[in-house]
Every structure is written in structure tokens, then in C-alpha cells.
Amino acid sequence: MSRKPAVLITGASSGIGATYADRFAKRGHDLVLVARDRGRMEQLAARLRAENSVGVDIVKADLTDASELGQVEARLRDDAHIGVLINNAGTSVPGTFVEQTPDTVASLVNLNTTAVVRLAAAVAPRFVQAGTGAIVNIASVVGLVPEFGATVYGATKAFVLYLSQGLQFELGSKGVYVQAVLPAATRTEIWSRAGRDVDAIPGMMAVDELVDAALVGFDRREAVTIPPLPDAGQWDAYQAARQAMLPNFAQEHAAARYRNVQ
């Protein structure tokens, strides 16, 4: 067992999650891999153990199933060796909002938001008590762009961004680091699940490049990391514009532009 904190990664069987597992194993961290596909996780675990001499546990779990989600929550609450949570599991679904069924939308929301917040809630009290720990939530630039038309998916990722910023504001002073990572188009299996041809989408970033950039932000302790954004000043300006509005929200009366309308 490594003396470094273990890292629990959801959605760890492929794509971003599997790449995070590879990178943290190379850094000498033990791992807890969580996903539905046990076979893929076993193959990944065998390779990482052989290459890096780290411990790798496997937890087969469907995070949209309340009972199986509860098992992962219990592991986060009880295993003091786990010091980093990578909330990566997520999905998208094909079609527009009016084409998606209520059950499909509910499943999407359960995985992309409910599981994320429940796992963070399971581990945060222990991290606060220890005065250390890190939570990494994989959001998306889509959460900033309603014009993309991915209404429910984008809304779930906007939730993850807000959650991460709120947690960093609340927990940062207690020694817990929270990072939101906002990928743009990344070459993962999420596209085929949503019925899209990954090769027909421009500006597609390789998974390795995305995770390596996200880890630079992690090491710098950035609250929000947007790997494809060339000019960090644009995010700073976005934040400044938002914060400039805050003093104007505490008003006893509606703004003049909404009063005395003819």
C-alpha cells in the first residue's frame, strides 16, 4: 500500500477515467476503480499493478442504482486511505429535449448530478475532519453554452460547475481542494452513446492531452480548469462580470426598468 492517498475514480473503465487511473498510478497512488464493466477494469488494474507496483481495487457499480451507489458512498466514508475523489462518471443521450423520454432524462440526471453530489457528500465530512483531501468533478464547457442545444446534458454540467465552485468556497479554508474540469469535445465513447460520429466533429481533443492538462490545473490548485481555453483572462473576465452584478442583487424594489412600464 502506498503512503500517498488512494484515488477513487468513477467511470474508470475507459476514456477520461481510465486515463486518470493511469496517471495517478504513475504518480505512485493506490487506486479504487469504479464502473459497470468489471472486465475492462480488471484488464486496466492488471496493467497498472504490473507497471507501477500500486494497489488497485475494483468496485463494480452502476451509479444510477441507489443500492450500488450506496456501496461506493460507504467506501468513501469508511476508507481513510482514500484522499482523492475523481467524480468522472457521466453520460449523454441522443436527441433533442422533446425527443428524449422522461425516463431517459431522469437516468441522465441521476448519473451526471445525483451521483456526483452524493459521492462528494459522502467523503467531504471525512476530508474536513482530516483537514486534507481533494475532490475533482468533471464538468464540461457545454454547461456554459446553452446555444449548443444539449439542454439536459448541459444543465447537468452547469450543476457540476456550480457545485464545485460552491464546495471550493465552503471547504477550501478547511484544507479540502475542489477542482472543476471543463473539457470541450474529447475523444471518448460518450459520442457513440449519444449517436454521434466522433470523426465528424472538429476540434476533438485526445483523452491523454485532456487529462494531462487537467492535472496541471490540479497541481496548481486551480478551482476551475478549462484545458481548451487559450486565454485564461477570458475566464477571469467572465468571473469579474458575474461578481460585478452581485452588489446589485440585494434590492428592496424591482429595478427601475421593470417599474412604471407603459
Residue pairs with C-beta under 8 A, 6 or more apart in sequence:
1 30
1 55
1 81
2 28
2 29
2 30
2 54
2 55
4 27
4 28
4 29
4 30
4 83
5 29
5 81
5 82
5 83
5 84
5 132
5 133
6 29
6 30
6 31
6 32
6 55
6 79
6 81
6 82
6 83
6 84
7 20
7 21
7 24
7 29
7 30
7 31
7 32
7 82
7 83
7 84
7 85
7 86
8 31
8 32
8 34
8 72
8 75
8 76
8 82
8 84
8 85
8 86
9 17
9 20
9 21
9 24
9 31
9 32
9 33
9 34
9 86
9 88
10 17
10 34
10 35
10 63
10 72
10 86
10 87
10 88
10 89
10 115
10 119
11 17
11 34
11 35
11 88
11 89
11 90
12 18
12 20
12 21
12 31
12 33
12 34
12 35
12 41
12 44
12 88
13 33
13 35
13 36
13 37
13 40
13 41
13 44
14 35
14 37
14 40
14 188
14 189
15 186
15 188
15 189
15 190
15 207
16 88
16 138
16 183
16 186
16 188
16 207
16 210
16 211
17 33
17 35
17 86
17 88
17 89
18 40
18 44
19 207
19 208
19 210
19 211
20 86
20 88
20 211
21 31
21 33
21 44
21 48
21 56
22 44
22 48
23 211
23 212
23 215
24 31
24 84
25 31
25 48
25 51
25 52
25 54
25 56
26 51
26 52
28 52
28 54
29 54
29 84
30 54
30 55
30 56
30 57
30 81
31 45
31 48
31 54
31 55
31 56
31 57
32 56
32 57
32 58
32 59
32 75
32 79
32 82
33 41
33 44
33 45
33 56
33 57
33 58
33 59
34 59
34 61
34 63
34 72
34 89
35 41
35 60
35 61
35 89
36 60
36 61
36 62
37 60
38 58
38 60
41 58
41 60
42 58
44 56
45 56
45 58
48 54
48 56
49 55
49 56
59 71
59 72
59 75
61 68
61 69
61 71
61 72
62 68
62 69
63 69
63 72
63 89
63 110
63 111
63 115
63 119
64 107
64 110
64 111
64 115
69 115
69 118
69 119
72 119
72 122
73 118
73 119
73 122
74 122
75 82
76 82
76 85
76 119
76 122
76 123
76 126
77 122
77 123
77 125
77 126
80 126
80 130
82 123
83 127
83 132
83 133
83 134
84 133
84 134
84 135
84 136
85 119
85 120
85 123
85 133
85 134
85 135
85 136
86 136
86 138
87 115
87 116
87 119
87 120
87 135
87 136
87 137
87 138
87 160
88 136
88 138
89 111
89 115
90 111
90 112
90 116
90 138
90 156
90 190
91 108
91 111
91 112
91 190
91 193
92 108
92 150
92 153
92 190
92 193
92 194
93 100
93 104
93 105
93 107
93 108
93 152
93 153
93 193
93 194
94 193
94 194
94 195
94 196
95 195
96 149
96 151
97 105
97 151
97 152
100 108
100 152
105 152
108 152
108 153
108 156
109 152
109 156
112 153
112 156
112 157
112 159
112 160
113 156
113 159
113 160
116 137
116 160
116 163
117 163
120 135
120 137
120 163
120 167
123 133
123 135
124 133
124 135
124 167
124 171
124 176
126 133
127 133
127 135
127 171
127 174
127 175
127 176
128 171
128 174
128 175
128 176
130 175
131 174
131 175
132 175
132 176
133 175
133 176
133 177
134 176
134 177
134 178
134 179
134 218
135 164
135 167
135 176
135 177
135 178
135 179
136 178
136 179
136 181
136 214
136 218
137 160
137 161
137 163
137 164
137 178
137 179
137 180
137 181
138 160
138 181
138 183
139 157
139 158
139 160
139 161
139 164
139 180
139 181
139 182
140 153
140 154
140 157
140 160
140 182
140 183
140 184
141 182
141 183
141 184
141 226
141 228
142 148
142 150
142 153
142 154
142 157
143 154
143 155
143 156
143 157
143 158
143 159
143 160
143 161
143 182
144 158
144 161
144 182
145 154
146 154
148 154
157 182
160 180
161 180
161 182
161 224
164 178
164 179
164 180
164 223
164 224
165 180
165 223
165 224
167 176
167 178
168 177
168 178
168 179
168 223
171 178
172 178
172 223
177 221
178 223
179 214
179 217
179 218
179 221
179 222
179 223
179 224
179 225
180 223
180 224
180 225
181 214
181 217
181 225
181 227
182 224
182 225
182 226
182 227
183 205
183 210
183 214
183 227
183 228
184 203
184 205
184 227
184 228
185 201
185 202
185 203
185 204
185 205
186 204
186 205
186 206
186 207
186 210
187 198
187 204
187 205
187 206
187 207
188 207
191 197
191 198
191 201
192 198
198 204
203 228
205 227
205 228
209 227
210 227
213 225
213 227
214 225
214 227
216 225
217 225
217 227
218 225
224 235
226 235
229 235
253 259
